[in-house]
Amino acid sequence: MSMINAYDPAKATEVGAREQEIIARRQRLLGPAYRLFYANPVHVVRGEGVWLYDPDGRTYLDVYNNVASVGHCHPHVVAALSKQASILNTHTRYLHDMALDYAEKLLGYFPIENPQVMFTCTGSEANDLALRVAKTHTGGTGVIITDFAYHGVTSIIAEMSPSLGTGMRLGDHVRTVPAPDQYRTNGQDVGATFAQHVRSAIEDMRSHGIRPAALIVDTIFSSDGVFSDPAGFLKPAVEEIRKAGGIFIADEVQPGFGRTGEAMWGFQRHGIVPDIVTLGKPMGNGHPVAGMVAKPEVLDEFGKRARYFNTFGGNPVSSAVGIAVLEVIEREGLVENARSVGIYLRQGLQDLANRYQIIGDVRGAGLFVAVELVRDRATKEPAPQETAALVNGLRERRVLISATGRAANGLKIRPPLVFSKANADHFLSAMDETLAGIVSRA
């Protein structure tokens, strides 16, 4: 199964001997299912802030990695991890304060009355748990997702992740709806259109005897192509699922923890309060910590029927890391940084769009940005080959980025939240040089 921006050994020509040996070793030890980025894969040995380093000491500007959300190897996070690892690391069936300290601090960021949190290790686990809770709370099984969504890799969640490709069959209880793509709606009301699609999916479920349980969306629609505007467009769709007896699950695994620049969570841009929120990736700055936050009434029946245990979820080390990440976001003003640098970055990209007709759209919120490439602005025909050339051209200039969307024609831009205006200038300069080369060859 192909992957956007995947290394293809049949087409590779620039891979060094040292890297070829590592690739062969990966194949032998890890098997055939793993994928690498870029026509010429990147070999990294160290990270710091927004930079990654190869074995020869060359720096790569990371404009893609939302996992290291507060910067690679942030010293405050590393210190918290090391300190707690030297004191205690165990599970939540013993009494210890660290998980509770983290829960109190984390839940303080949610506009939910008396929220409760359940800890996991990955966003996939969090979404899997959220679906179990939703089914128990509603008595339904039907789930609505967008048609190129990604929500995780557990069996049940992979059946709700069409972006994994045609090799992954969607569950019979799953209905897909088109993503709210303002660029291609020809002036239609994005919110009303999205809500109508959700309503149609609910009607189709009922016609097949399926009771709706949940609408789940990544609130920045990152795999679909990054769709952020107009703010508030999600509200009518949420009203539709609730009228049908289902709940709304906000998947904040990618947009959460200040990335959208206006608030801590992507759903806050839409003026809604989810029934369940799932968290992951940036929560631990690279450490595997994730979770599910829910309204207490949504969790009540699940708690009566089932006990929950996760060997590593909520352990003291993960909790210490989670607290440290929140402290860095607060102390370094990273939500505001995402807002201000995001505006600067999008303006720079729009300036490039004014010069390069191949750029059809620039969109996003905070430091979650997409640039859609098209062959013709009038027809909006996607330009996936040119996008691949741009991604790999940037890689050769030691700037790391990837692509998104069903047609693989959008840049997915989501650097660590410590990304500065100077870093943005570096990226924009590399974009300019690479685009000039692509256009000259057209």
C-alpha positions in Angstrom: 0.0 0.0 0.0 1.5 3.4 -1.0 1.8 6.3 1.4 2.0 10.0 0.8 5.6 11.0 0.5 6.9 7.5 0.9 10.4 6.3 0.0 10.3 4.0 -3.1 13.4 1.9 -3.4 12.6 1.2 -7.1 13.0 5.0 -7.8 15.7 5.9 -5.3 18.9 7.2 -6.9 20.5 9.5 -4.2 20.6 7.2 -1.2 24.1 6.9 0.3 25.7 3.6 1.1 25.5 4.1 4.8 21.8 4.8 4.6 21.2 1.8 2.2 22.7 -0.4 4.8 20.3 0.9 7.5 17.4 0.5 5.1 18.4 -3.1 4.4 18.7 -3.8 8.2 15.3 -2.3 8.8 13.8 -4.5 6.2 15.4 -7.6 7.7 14.5 -6.8 11.3 11.2 -4.8 11.1 9.5 -6.5 8.2 7.7 -5.1 5.1 4.9 -2.9 6.7 7.0 0.0 7.8 7.5 3.1 5.5 10.1 5.8 5.3 9.6 9.4 4.3 11.3 11.1 1.2 12.8 9.8 -2.0 16.1 10.1 -0.1 15.3 9.1 3.5 16.7 11.3 6.3 19.1 9.8 8.8 18.9 11.6 12.1 20.9 11.1 15.3 20.0 14.1 17.5 17.3 16.7 18.0 17.2 20.1 19.6 14.4 22.7 19.4 13.3 23.0 15.8 16.4 21.2 14.5 17.3 17.6 13.7 20.9 16.6 13.0 22.3 13.9 10.8 25.5 11.8 11.6 27.6 14.4 9.8 26.4 17.2 12.0 24.2 18.8 9.3 21.1 20.5 10.5 17.5 20.0 9.2 14.8 22.5 9.9 11.8 20.5 11.2 8.6 22.1 9.8 6.5 18.9 10.2 6.9 17.3 13.7 4.0 18.1 16.0 5.0 15.2 18.3 7.9 17.2 19.7 5.4 19.9 20.3 7.6 22.1 22.6 10.8 21.4 20.7 13.0 18.3 20.4 14.5 17.3 23.7 13.3 20.3 25.6 15.5 20.4 28.7 12.6 21.0 31.2 10.7 17.9 29.9 13.9 15.8 29.8 14.7 16.8 33.4 11.1 16.0 34.6 11.3 12.6 32.9 14.7 11.8 34.3 13.9 12.9 37.9 10.7 10.9 38.1 12.2 7.8 36.5 14.8 7.8 39.3 12.1 7.9 42.0 9.1 5.8 41.0 7.3 4.4 37.9 4.3 2.1 38.4 0.7 1.7 37.4 -2.5 3.4 38.6 -3.7 0.5 40.8 -1.4 1.8 43.5 -2.1 5.2 45.1 0.3 7.9 44.0 -0.1 11.7 43.6 1.6 12.3 40.2 -1.3 11.0 38.0 -3.7 13.1 40.1 -1.5 16.2 39.9 -1.4 15.9 36.2 -5.1 15.2 35.9 -5.9 18.4 37.9 -3.6 20.5 35.8 -4.7 19.1 32.5 -8.4 19.2 33.2 -8.1 22.9 34.1 -7.8 23.7 30.4 -11.1 22.2 29.4 -14.4 24.1 29.2 -16.3 21.1 30.5 -18.1 21.0 33.8 -16.3 18.6 36.2 -14.4 16.8 33.4 -12.7 13.5 34.0 -9.7 11.9 32.3 -8.6 8.4 31.5 -5.0 7.9 30.5 -3.6 5.8 27.7 -0.3 5.6 25.9 -1.3 6.5 22.3 -3.9 8.5 20.5 -5.1 5.3 18.8 -5.8 3.8 22.3 -7.6 7.0 23.3 -9.9 6.9 20.3 -10.5 3.2 20.8 -11.5 3.9 24.4 -13.6 6.9 23.3 -15.6 4.7 20.9 -16.2 2.1 23.6 -17.5 4.8 26.0 -19.7 6.3 23.2 -21.3 3.0 22.4 -22.0 2.3 26.1 -23.4 5.8 26.7 -25.6 6.0 23.7 -26.5 2.3 23.1 -25.7 2.9 19.4 -22.9 1.6 17.2 -22.9 3.9 14.2 -19.9 6.2 13.7 -19.6 9.1 11.3 -16.1 10.2 10.1 -14.7 12.3 7.2 -13.9 10.4 4.0 -10.1 10.7 4.3 -9.8 10.7 8.1 -7.1 9.1 10.2 -7.9 8.2 13.8 -5.5 5.4 14.6 -4.2 1.9 14.2 -6.1 -0.4 16.5 -8.4 -2.8 14.7 -11.6 -0.9 15.4 -10.1 2.5 14.8 -8.3 1.5 11.6 -11.8 0.6 10.4 -12.5 4.3 10.9 -9.4 5.6 9.2 -9.9 5.7 5.4 -6.6 7.5 4.8 -4.8 4.2 5.6 -5.8 3.2 2.1 -8.0 0.8 0.2 -6.4 -2.2 1.9 -8.2 -1.2 5.1 -12.0 -2.0 4.9 -14.2 0.4 6.8 -16.6 -1.1 9.3 -20.2 -1.8 8.4 -21.2 0.6 11.2 -19.1 3.5 9.8 -20.4 6.2 7.5 -18.1 8.7 5.7 -18.9 12.3 4.8 -17.0 14.8 2.7 -14.6 17.0 4.6 -15.5 20.7 4.9 -13.3 22.0 2.1 -14.0 25.7 1.8 -11.6 26.0 -1.1 -13.7 23.8 -3.3 -17.3 24.6 -2.1 -17.8 27.4 -4.6 -19.2 29.8 -2.1 -21.5 27.4 -0.3 -22.0 27.6 3.5 -19.4 25.2 4.7 -21.1 24.5 8.1 -24.6 24.0 6.6 -23.2 21.7 3.9 -21.2 19.6 6.4 -24.2 19.3 8.7 -26.4 18.2 5.7 -23.8 15.4 5.0 -23.9 14.3 8.6 -27.7 14.3 8.6 -27.7 12.2 5.4 -25.3 9.7 7.0 -27.6 9.5 10.1 -30.6 8.8 7.9 -28.6 6.1 6.0 -27.6 4.4 9.3 -31.2 4.3 10.4 -32.4 2.9 7.1 -30.0 0.0 7.8 -31.0 -0.5 11.4 -27.9 1.1 12.8 -28.3 3.4 15.8 -25.9 6.4 15.7 -23.3 6.6 18.5 -20.9 9.3 17.5 -19.5 11.9 15.1 -15.7 12.0 15.4 -13.5 14.5 13.7 -10.0 15.7 13.9 -10.8 19.4 14.5 -8.3 20.6 12.0 -9.1 17.8 9.5 -5.4 17.3 9.1 -5.4 14.1 6.9 -8.3 15.4 4.8 -6.2 18.4 3.8 -6.3 20.8 6.8 -9.6 22.7 6.9 -9.9 25.4 9.5 -12.3 28.0 8.3 -14.7 29.7 8.8 -14.4 29.3 12.6 -17.6 27.9 14.0 -18.5 25.7 11.0 -18.6 22.5 13.1 -21.4 23.6 15.4 -24.4 22.6 13.1 -23.0 19.1 12.5 -22.5 18.6 16.3 -26.2 19.6 16.8 -27.2 17.0 14.2 -25.5 14.1 15.9 -26.8 15.1 19.3 -30.4 15.3 17.9 -29.9 11.8 16.7 -28.9 10.5 20.1 -25.2 10.4 19.4 -22.3 12.3 20.9 -19.5 14.4 19.5 -15.9 13.2 19.9 -13.2 15.9 19.2 -10.0 14.2 18.1 -7.4 16.6 19.3 -4.5 14.3 18.9 -3.0 16.5 16.2 -4.5 20.0 16.7 -4.4 20.0 20.5 -2.1 21.7 23.0 -2.1 25.2 21.5 -1.2 24.4 17.9 -4.1 26.3 16.4 -2.9 29.5 18.1 -6.2 30.9 19.3 -6.8 28.5 22.2 -5.6 25.3 23.7 -7.9 23.1 21.7 -9.0 23.1 18.0 -12.7 22.7 19.0 -12.6 26.0 20.9 -12.4 27.8 17.5 -15.9 26.5 16.7 -17.6 27.5 19.9 -18.5 24.0 20.9 -18.0 21.8 24.0 -17.4 18.1 23.0 -18.8 15.2 24.9 -15.4 13.4 24.6 -12.0 14.8 23.7 -9.1 12.5 22.7 -5.5 13.5 23.2 -2.1 12.1 22.1 1.1 13.0 20.2 2.0 16.5 21.5 0.9 15.6 25.0 4.3 14.1 25.9 6.7 15.9 23.5 7.7 12.5 22.2 7.1 10.4 25.3 4.1 8.0 24.7 1.3 9.5 26.8 -2.3 10.1 25.6 -5.7 10.3 27.1 -9.4 10.8 26.9 -11.3 13.6 28.6 -15.1 13.3 29.0 -18.1 14.8 30.6 -18.8 12.8 33.8 -22.3 11.8 32.6 -20.9 10.3 29.5 -18.5 8.1 31.5 -20.9 7.1 34.1 -22.5 4.0 32.5 -19.2 2.8 31.1 -17.7 2.9 34.7 -20.6 0.9 36.0 -20.3 -1.8 33.4 -16.5 -2.1 33.0 -13.3 -1.6 34.8 -10.5 0.1 33.0 -6.8 -0.6 33.3 -3.8 0.4 31.2 -0.5 -0.8 32.4 1.4 2.3 31.4 -1.4 4.9 31.0 -1.1 7.5 33.8 2.2 6.1 35.2 4.2 8.6 37.3 6.9 9.2 34.6 4.4 9.9 31.9 2.4 12.2 34.3 5.6 14.1 35.2 6.3 14.6 31.5 2.8 15.7 30.8 3.0 18.3 33.6 6.3 19.5 32.2 4.9 20.0 28.7 2.1 22.1 30.1 4.5 24.2 32.1 6.6 24.9 29.0 3.6 25.9 27.0 2.6 28.3 29.8 6.1 29.7 30.6 7.2 30.2 27.0 3.8 31.6 25.8 3.6 29.0 23.0 -0.1 29.4 22.3 0.5 33.0 21.5 3.7 32.1 19.6 1.7 29.7 17.5 -0.8 32.5 16.8 1.7 35.2 15.9 4.2 33.1 14.0 1.4 31.3 12.3 0.0 34.6 11.0 3.5 35.6 9.8 4.1 32.3 8.1 0.7 32.3 6.3 1.3 35.8 5.1 4.7 34.8 3.7 3.1 31.8 2.0 0.4 34.0 0.5 3.2 36.3 -0.8 4.6 33.2 -2.6 1.1 32.4 -3.9 1.0 35.8 -5.4 4.1 35.0 -7.4 3.6 31.3 -8.1 0.3 30.3 -9.9 0.9 26.7 -8.8 -0.2 27.6 -5.2 -4.0 27.4 -5.3 -4.7 28.0 -1.6 -3.1 28.8 1.7 -5.1 27.9 4.8 -4.8 26.9 8.5 -4.8 28.2 12.0 -1.8 28.9 14.2 1.1 26.6 13.4 -1.1 24.1 11.5 -1.0 25.2 7.9 -1.7 23.7 4.5 -0.6 24.9 1.0 -2.5 23.3 -1.8 -0.8 23.0 -5.2 -2.9 23.0 -8.4 -2.1 22.7 -12.1 -4.7 25.3 -12.9 -6.3 27.8 -10.6 -9.5 27.9 -12.6 -10.1 24.2 -12.5 -8.3 23.6 -9.2 -6.9 20.4 -10.7 -4.6 18.9 -8.0 -0.8 18.8 -8.6 0.4 15.8 -6.7 3.6 15.2 -8.7 4.7 18.8 -8.3 3.8 18.5 -4.6 6.1 15.5 -4.3 8.8 17.4 -6.1 8.4 20.3 -3.7 8.5 18.1 -0.6 11.6 16.3 -1.8 13.2 19.5 -3.1 12.8 21.0 0.4 14.3 17.9 1.9 17.4 18.3 -0.3 17.6 21.8 1.1 17.4 20.3 4.6 13.9 21.5 5.3 11.5 18.7 6.4 7.9 18.8 5.4 5.3 16.3 4.1 2.0 16.2 2.2 -1.6 15.7 3.0 -5.1 15.2 1.4 -6.7 12.6 -0.8 -4.9 13.8 -3.9 -1.6 14.3 -2.0 -1.3 17.8 -3.3 -1.2 19.8 -0.1 1.8 20.6 2.1 1.2 19.8 5.8 3.0 22.4 7.8 3.1 21.8 11.6 6.5 22.6 13.2 7.3 22.5 16.9 5.5 25.3 18.7 8.8 27.0 19.4 9.1 27.8 15.7 10.1 31.5 15.3 9.7 34.1 12.6 13.4 33.6 11.7 12.6 29.9 11.2 9.7 30.8 9.1 11.9 33.0 6.9 14.3 30.1 6.5 11.5 27.9 5.4 9.9 30.5 3.1 13.3 31.1 1.4 13.7 27.4 0.8 10.2 27.2 -0.5 10.9 30.1 -2.9 14.0 28.5 -4.3 12.4 25.1 -4.7 9.2 26.4 -6.4 11.4 28.5 -8.8 13.1 25.3 -9.9 9.8 23.4 -10.3 8.2 26.1 -12.3 11.3 26.5 -14.6 11.1 22.8 -15.4 7.4 22.9 -16.2 
